[in-house]
Structures are given as structure tokens and as C-alpha cells.
Amino acid sequence: MIVLIDFGNSYCKWVQIVDGYWQHVHSFAYGRTDQLNNCLQHLPLTEAEQIHIVSVLGAAFDEQLSQAINKPEAVHFHQSQTAAHGILLGYRQPASYGVDRYATLVAAHQHFAGHKIIVDCGTAITVDVLQQDGQHLGGIILPGVDTMCASLAMCTSGLAHTEPSADINLFADNSADAIHSGAVLTASYGLQGVIKDIQRHLGRATLIFTGGGRHKILGFDRPGTLSRPHLVLEGLFIMAGGESAQVPTASDDI
């Protein structure tokens, strides 16, 4: 059994590969305390023959996790690379390029022809541009919707820290809804402008959304915009030596 794990900033996603077939993808939030033990309680590591990991939680966490698993022959931490898997990375310092972003490049390059714009919506929202020949042109990072809301809650004392409604309202009548609506609209309008500028430079490109916050972004519910919720795990599977044909290929419009 192979286990693929994506340690993101706020959530962990993992999936088991049994006899070449993907099982159900699981996810959980880390919680505020005892992050390592929380992860170990959720992950099926005892029977795993191979454990492939992408992590953005830092070297200290990765080392503690590796020691806790205590399977040095089975655990593989993957990193961003300058030139591999058909990708020529556009960052001057590959080590500073998040390996989760790198995994999305690998998956997108394997699954889609032509130019690609990859938008990963989570704690941060990243936009990466990948040419059809595998040349990565770079990208941008902006705060995610929840991060914007949390930042205002942390930096202010007079705003109510209550749960907002799901509706987006330009004329919100309470602070929670006003903050949430402002964050969603800022992220959505910002992405719309950025993507238009990229398309003006690049020409026709496949637009791919991934990440747990992708459904919070407005204005992209149109044909041709693809939703690939587990693009990081798809890329990790390829990085681990899996054949791209075995990765789930079903995609749906947002």
C-alpha cells in the first residue's frame, strides 16, 4: 500500500493507493495544539509500504514526523526541482518555491495540453503560469479569503468576531458579513483582473482551480474553467513514480 500525504498550511490531505487504485481522499484540520500527534492519529502509516509526502510545514516538523513514523526506508519527502517531470521551474531559488505548488505544475503538465493557469485556493491563493512546453513563467501569491478575515480579526478590537452568513452582500448590515463579503470580493475581483492580464500576455490557456477554498471565488463558473480539488496529490503521485494514467482524470466545471 502507498500513502500520499499533502501537508498544507491549514489542512492535511491524504489518500491510499491500493493495487494501483486510488481510494477515498481524506482531509483534516491540524488544530491549534499538538499538531504532530494530531496528524499521526489520522494517518494510516503502520501498514504503508511507501509514504510519499509534500509538506510546507518546515524542516523541523518534517524531521519530527520522520522520526515518529520511524520507517526511514519507506518515507520520501519530495522537493521542488529546477528541471524534472517535463517542468523547467521559473523560480530563481527552487528551494523557496512551495513543493505543493510544484506538484500542481507536474499534474497539470501531465494531464492538459497547451498553456495552463493554475489557481490554488487555500490559506494563500497562488496563481502559476505554465507554458505548453513545460516552461514555468512564475506566478503570484495573495492572501486567501479566510486569511484576510482572520487578519482583520487579529488586528482589530472593535470588529465582531462572529460567524458570517454564506451570502455575499455589498450592503452588509453587520461586521462579520461585511468582512467576509469584502474578503471574497477582493479575492475574486483580484483574480479576475490577474487572469485577464495573464491571458492577454499568454493567449489561450486552460484555467485550473484547485484547493479547498476554490468554491469561495466568484466569477469563474463558466465552461472551460476546470476544478481539480486534489491536484497536489495527483502531482505527488507522478513524482512518486506513478503512471499518470492511473491518476483520477475526472474533472468538473466549478
NORRA-V476986 format. One record per backbone hydrogen bond with DSSP energy under -0.5 kcal/mol. NH is the residue of the N-H (numbers start at 1). CO is the residue of the C=O. E is the energy in kcal/mol with one decimal. If there is no record, write none. Layout:
# NORRA-V476986
NH_CO_E ; NH_CO_E
This chain:
# NORRA-V476986
2_17_-2.3 ; 3_50_-2.5 ; 4_15_-2.6 ; 5_52_-2.6 ; 6_13_-3.2 ; 7_5_-0.6 ; 7_54_-3.0 ; 8_6_-1.1 ; 8_11_-2.2 ; 12_28_-2.6 ; 13_6_-2.2 ; 14_26_-2.3 ; 15_4_-2.0 ; 17_2_-3.4 ; 18_16_-0.6 ; 18_21_-2.4 ; 19_17_-0.5 ; 21_18_-1.9 ; 23_16_-2.1 ; 26_14_-2.9 ; 28_12_-1.9 ; 30_10_-1.6 ; 38_34_-2.1 ; 39_35_-1.9 ; 40_36_-2.4 ; 41_37_-1.9 ; 42_38_-1.0 ; 42_39_-0.7 ; 43_39_-1.9 ; 45_43_-1.6 ; 48_45_-0.6 ; 49_1_-2.7 ; 50_1_-1.5 ; 51_74_-2.9 ; 52_3_-2.6 ; 53_76_-2.8 ; 54_5_-2.2 ; 56_7_-2.0 ; 62_58_-2.1 ; 63_59_-2.4 ; 64_60_-2.2 ; 65_61_-2.8 ; 66_62_-2.4 ; 67_63_-2.2 ; 68_64_-2.2 ; 69_65_-2.6 ; 70_66_-2.1 ; 71_66_-0.5 ; 74_71_-2.0 ; 75_71_-1.8 ; 76_51_-2.9 ; 78_53_-2.8 ; 78_76_-0.6 ; 84_87_-1.6 ; 87_84_-2.4 ; 88_134_-2.6 ; 89_82_-2.7 ; 89_87_-0.6 ; 94_92_-0.5 ; 96_93_-2.0 ; 97_94_-1.6 ; 98_96_-0.6 ; 102_98_-2.1 ; 103_99_-2.2 ; 104_100_-1.5 ; 105_101_-1.7 ; 106_102_-2.1 ; 107_103_-2.3 ; 108_104_-2.6 ; 109_105_-2.6 ; 110_106_-1.7 ; 111_107_-2.2 ; 112_108_-2.2 ; 115_204_-0.5 ; 116_130_-3.1 ; 117_206_-2.9 ; 118_128_-2.9 ; 119_117_-0.5 ; 119_208_-3.2 ; 120_118_-0.6 ; 120_126_-2.3 ; 121_119_-0.6 ; 121_210_-2.8 ; 122_120_-0.7 ; 122_124_-2.0 ; 125_142_-3.6 ; 126_120_-2.2 ; 126_124_-0.6 ; 127_140_-2.4 ; 128_118_-2.5 ; 129_138_-2.1 ; 130_116_-2.8 ; 131_135_-2.9 ; 134_131_-2.0 ; 136_88_-2.6 ; 136_134_-0.6 ; 137_129_-2.5 ; 137_135_-0.5 ; 138_129_-0.6 ; 140_127_-1.8 ; 142_125_-2.6 ; 144_123_-2.3 ; 148_144_-2.3 ; 149_145_-2.1 ; 150_146_-2.7 ; 151_147_-2.3 ; 152_148_-1.9 ; 153_149_-2.1 ; 154_150_-2.2 ; 155_151_-2.1 ; 156_152_-0.8 ; 162_160_-1.0 ; 169_167_-0.5 ; 172_169_-0.9 ; 178_174_-2.1 ; 179_175_-2.7 ; 180_176_-2.2 ; 181_177_-2.8 ; 182_178_-2.1 ; 183_179_-2.4 ; 184_180_-2.5 ; 185_181_-2.6 ; 186_182_-2.3 ; 187_183_-2.4 ; 188_184_-2.6 ; 189_185_-2.9 ; 190_186_-2.1 ; 191_187_-2.4 ; 192_188_-2.4 ; 193_189_-2.1 ; 194_190_-2.4 ; 195_191_-3.0 ; 196_192_-1.9 ; 197_193_-2.0 ; 198_194_-2.3 ; 199_195_-2.7 ; 200_196_-2.0 ; 201_197_-1.5 ; 202_198_-3.3 ; 203_199_-2.6 ; 206_115_-2.9 ; 207_224_-0.7 ; 208_117_-3.0 ; 208_206_-0.6 ; 209_226_-3.3 ; 210_119_-2.6 ; 211_229_-0.6 ; 213_121_-2.8 ; 214_211_-1.5 ; 216_213_-1.5 ; 217_214_-1.2 ; 222_220_-1.9 ; 225_222_-1.8 ; 226_207_-2.7 ; 226_224_-0.7 ; 227_252_-2.2 ; 228_209_-3.1 ; 228_226_-0.6 ; 231_228_-1.4 ; 234_230_-2.3 ; 235_231_-2.3 ; 236_232_-2.5 ; 237_233_-2.2 ; 238_234_-1.5 ; 239_235_-2.6 ; 240_236_-2.0 ; 241_238_-1.7 ; 242_237_-2.8 ; 246_243_-1.9 ; 247_243_-0.5 ; 247_244_-1.0 ; 252_227_-1.1 ; 254_225_-1.0
